Amino acid sequence: MMLKKQPSSSLLRSSPDMTQMDAVLRSCGIGLSRVQLHQLWAYHSLLRERNADLNLTRVRNFTNMVLKLYADSMLPADLLELPSPLLDLGTGPGMPGIPLKIYRPSLEVVLAESRGKRVDFLQEAVARLSLPGLSVEAGRITERFETPVRGVITRAVETIEMTLGRVTGCLAMNGLVILMKGPNCDDEIAMAQDRFSGTFAQVFDRPYRIPHTGHARRLVVYRRMDEPLYSRQARAMEGRAVRTITSDQNPVFKDLKKTLTGRGIQKSGQALVSGEKLVDEILNTHPGCCRAWVSRQNQPPPDTAGLLPWYQLAPELLRDLDIFGTRAPLLLICLPDMPPWAPSEGFPSGVSVLIPFQDPENVGAAIRSAAAFGAAQAILLAESANPFHPKALRASGGAALSLPLRSGPALGAVPAELPIMALSADGTDIRQAEFPEAFGLLAGLEGPGLPEHWRRCAVRIPIRAEVESLNAAAAMSVALYEWKRREGGGSESTRRKAESGKEE
């Protein structure tokens, strides 16, 4: 920026007044009306009056105050069009916000300051100036501050990266972050680009000087590219039935809490899904099972959540339901049908997995393996944990909604004459086993294992002698892999016989 003509030396020698302030500002290319001069003079007078006690600024010379405080604050308004509402981040005694508000009266300006004595000064200044659209935000601005603004301006002391991180909660999409930096900020710009690529885009970079001083400035401006939390939340609220729950005695909350137990799940016919990835997958692949969205207050659901009813819980209530500590919203689903299986109907072609596990995570792991290797169905025996227990559902990766599930009798009631391949550490090597065209795959209970009559005809997974046994769900996964590997080709002995017949 070209330097303007120096203010008249005769004016600089006279005692400071509005006329001298006007002359200094006009020498910088800044013209104020009579009303604006009175407003700026009132602010200047208050600043001088309170400075001795509050140490608001180290700049005390009149001309320097006009140049380095007031003119410096107003110059960005001549370099670009300022958005409104405009948050002055870390305003201190009110700069650049108050001079900018005087210079551009149509702006709505929010003065953000965390230091108590300076907040008191700002509130006094706002009251004395009586400028509509000028307010004080007392407290530290972080990403949790969600009052919507279209722009943020700061005489940036901290790094660009830190400032951009602070304003992600409040700055609107396409809003501007205006940083009044020193000239040597290229490293900061590079770091901000690395961290916020896709969130903020640099749209302006203009070097300038404060007239009649040696102070070089650089106005660096970023535009926000993504949507802030408050905006996503407002959009998510549209057309949605929303209910806020703050008491643990609320009947809906009590019903939700029951879904943390197998008995409660069976009685209610509902389950809770946790984990962002799993929730998104079920929303997309099984929308018909989705019943309601359960989140913390002021936490929006994803765009894929449709118009499901929405329960917004007090944070401590959501923590009771979020047993994995994901801190992400939960999805309430209804359970698919799980018709009973009777031994008299036998098994369809392929493998049916019989699950007696009492550990929900083992149940979920077995269902996931059954789905992965193409089992026809999973039969949950009477001893089994509920396949929709939160731990089981999480371990299954959502496979419990895709694989046909049946409810079966107790392990002891499964007839020995059925074509069942049982797994036991005492059995014969599975590599020598014959896989029937239609059969059940059965692993024993954790601890007790299999009843005696199943152990006598069981197969085993070959492992090193020094390892006593495999986890039951892991053994079932290995057995399913071996079946899948040989599916359609028969057993090893069958293939050897076929090959022998060809040679003859």
RAURCOR-V354201 format. One line per field, one symbol per residue. ss: DSSP state (H for helix, E for strand, L for the rest). psi: psi as a letter, one per 20 degrees, with the letter a starting at -180 (. if undefined). burial: # if it has 9 or more other ideal C-beta (glycine too) atoms within 8 Angstrom, else .. Layout:
ss: ???
psi: ???
burial: ???
This chain:
ss: LLLLLLLLHHHHHLLLLHHHHHHHHHHLLLLLLHHHHHHHHHHHHHHHHHHHHHLLLLLLLHHHHHHHHHHHHHHHHHHLLLLLLEEEELLLLLLLHHHHHHHLLLLLEEEEELLHHHHHHHHHHHHHHLLLLEEEEELLLLLLLLLLEEEEEELLLLLHHHHHHHHHHLEEEEEEEEEEELLLLHHHHHHHHHHHLLLEEEEEEEEEELLLLLLEEEEEEEEELLLLHHHHHHHHHLLLLEEEELLLLLHHHHHHHHLLLHHHHHHHLEEEELLHHHHHHHHHHLHHHEEEEEEELLLLLLHHHLLLEEEEELHHHHHHHLLLLLLLLEEEEELLLLLELLHHHLLLLEEEEEELLLLHHHHHHHHHHHHHLLLLEEEELLLLLLLLLHHHHHHHLLHHHLLLEEELLLHHHLLLLLLEEEEEEEEEEHHHLLLLLEEEEEELELLLELLHHHHLLLEELLLLLLLLLLLHHHHHHHHHHHHHHHLLLLLHHHHHHHHHHHHL
psi: pqprpqqphhhhhrqpahghggggghijjopqrgghghghhgggggghgihhhilhqiohpgghgggiggghhhhhhihrpprpqppoplicjkpjgghghghnhiqpppopphpghhgggghgggghhlppjprpoprppaiiojppqiqpqpnogrqgggghhhjhhhpqpjrqoopnrrhmkhhggghhgghkpigqppipooqrqoqjrjoprooppqpphrprghghgghhhpjqoppppipiiphgggghhhjiqgghghghkqqppqpgggghghhhhlhiiphqporqpkoqrrhjiblqqoooqqghghhhhmiikhjqqqppqqqrqmqqpphhibqrqbppppojpiohhhgghgggggghjkqhrpoorhiqqpijqhhghghikihiihppqqpaaqgijoqhiqnpoqpqiiarphijqporhprqppqrqpehbqqghhhhkrrqpprqhipgrqqghghhggghggghhjpiiarghghhgghhhhh.
burial: ...#..#...##.......#########.#.#...#########.##..##..#.##.....###############..#.######################...#.######...##.######.##.#.##.##...#...##.#########...##.###########.#######...#..##.###.##..##.#..#..######..##########..######.##...#..#.#....#.#########.#.##..#.######..######.##..#########.###...#..#######..##..##.....######.#..#..#.#...#..#########.############.#.#######.##############.####.#.####..#..#...#######..#..#..#.#..#########...#...##..####........#.#############.#....#..##..#......
